[in-house]
């Protein structure tokens, strides 16, 4: 860093040097300024720099020395050469004075003493070096001649910015365009004229310009916006104007933008009108929510998010308040003034009469209610939703054959069309008409497929390659309730001519066939068990009826039972190898006698048939020996009550058979 100059000292020296030039006669001997003297032999060029005369004393014949030297000159540079032929004994010449350490005597020459660690710099030492050449005789000063050496300026310094002018500064976002917003300043130790410019390659150069290159004043070229950029950065250069070297320097300036209250509240999330970030304009969202018919006193959860607004001046973040503007449906709701939460206080009893409710909500600055914003709220009334939608399978398998078609349906096992649908138990047929299907971009293959709202998966086969397997994630969203479900689809690309597998294991079973077979087996087993239970119950009922009170059996035998009509008997002999079947006809007479018509000579065990009104049949077994001790082929009349009745309920209608 350059040392501070000594302006008073070098100005005084220049004035003195000019005066001496006017009044001091000099002789030119090839060097700009010399003193005419004899040769001054010297003993030692070091120490006190003395030259001793042996014969004649020349101390009184000298003059003042004036010379020049360029700054940054090297060690030993010639300052002036002395010209004299006078010599004397006991005469000593010595360099003294303020800047004597910059010179040394070498024979008849005065040379520059500039070691490597010290540079002759006009900006540090000043424009003039002053010393004295003193003549001693017998250690007595005889004369003293002044040495004045002007340091000629060289353009060896680059401009430097004043540190205080390139520090980070702040600018209001409301600063007017075409006005001076800040000023920079640079200095040059060589006193060169400086001009300033803005590097157009710097990030934010378009915001500023310099109209007067020598002034250092920077002018605002375009409006500032804190919400767009909170900090700017530019590069300013300082350049020498009138030098051949054109030395220059650069500085990076950081400008902080101050936020001012110039924006209105904004509802979140922000929906920008365009992708131009330099001119970002947001539109307020439409908040939507579903409520159940008859539901009330609930806090509403809106989509795409809760009702929330922020101050457009993010640097200020002024507190906001919320309110519901008057409207036809506003009496259904209450809004929290501080948080923006909306509560349903009065429900909708009939969603067919009132399918939707509309609100207008306002957010405004508490310190300035004139700065406000309005958003729309739509509340849809839906039926009671008890069950969420669910996909039939957590993972679907699809196959598509390579080809040149831009659109092909994806099939599944058995070469059937892959159908992806959800089941919603809130509907009788399980199909929710408000279901929306979409593919989530969870992989790089989503762009090759498209799913319709009917659940069909379409592939762009002209962009697929065989042996590829793509994983897709399908999302089903109930547009009315907002409920959703997801499933995974794995699609395998087959070679042309390759057949679609019939099942996961290649055994011809379609997906879910094992589960269907198990279900059928369970149904058959259940029906079998139910049949066995019914048969056992019927058997128990038969035994129960067979063990009823004998009086009921007697009524049956007499034909007086209300559910039984006794039509005929068959007499079957169980004692002979060839039983004789005798038909006994029964007719009702006035005395309710049982008439038995028999043919044959046998006294055998017979059976009778009783016809039920319910088309069921009873068999009555008896022994003729019990009826009468002397049975003949003649007609006999018996009282029904005298017959021992052993009845049994048969499951099917009986018919007469003769053996």
Buried (B, 14 or more C-beta within 10 A) or exposed (E): EEEEBEEEBBEBBBEBBEEBEEEBEBEEBEBEBBBBBBBBEBEEEEEEBBBBBEEEBBBEBBBBBBBBBBBBBEEEEBBBBBBBEBBBEEBBBBBBBEBBEBBBBBBBBBBBBBEEEEBBBBBBBBBBBBBBBBBBBEEEEBBBBBBBBBBEBBBBBBBBBEEEBBEEEEBEBBBEEEEBBBEBBBBBBBEBEBBBBBEEEBEBBBBBBBEEBEBBBBBBBEEBBBBBBBEBBBBBBBBBEEEEEEBBBBBEBEBEBBBBBBBBBBBBEEEEEEEEEEEBEBEBBBBBBBBBBEBBEEEBEBEEEBBBBBBBBEBBEBEBBBBBEEBEBBEBBEBBEEEBBBBBEEBBEEBEEBEEBEBBBBBBBEEEEEBBBEBBBBBBBBEEBEBBBBBBEEEBBBBBBBEEEEEBBBBBBBEEEBBBBBBBEBEEEBEBEEBEBBBEEEEEBBEBBBBEEEBBBBBBBEEBEEEBEBEBBBBBBBEBBBBBBEBBBEBBBBEEEEEBBBBEEEEEBBBEBBEEEEEEEEEEEEEEEEEEEEEEEEEEEBEEEEEEEEEBBBBBBBBEBEEBBBEBBBBBBEEEEEBBBBEBEBEEEEEEBBBBBBEEEBBBBBBBBBBBEEEBBBBBBBBBEEBEEEBEEEEBEBEBEEBBBEBEBBEEEBEEEEE
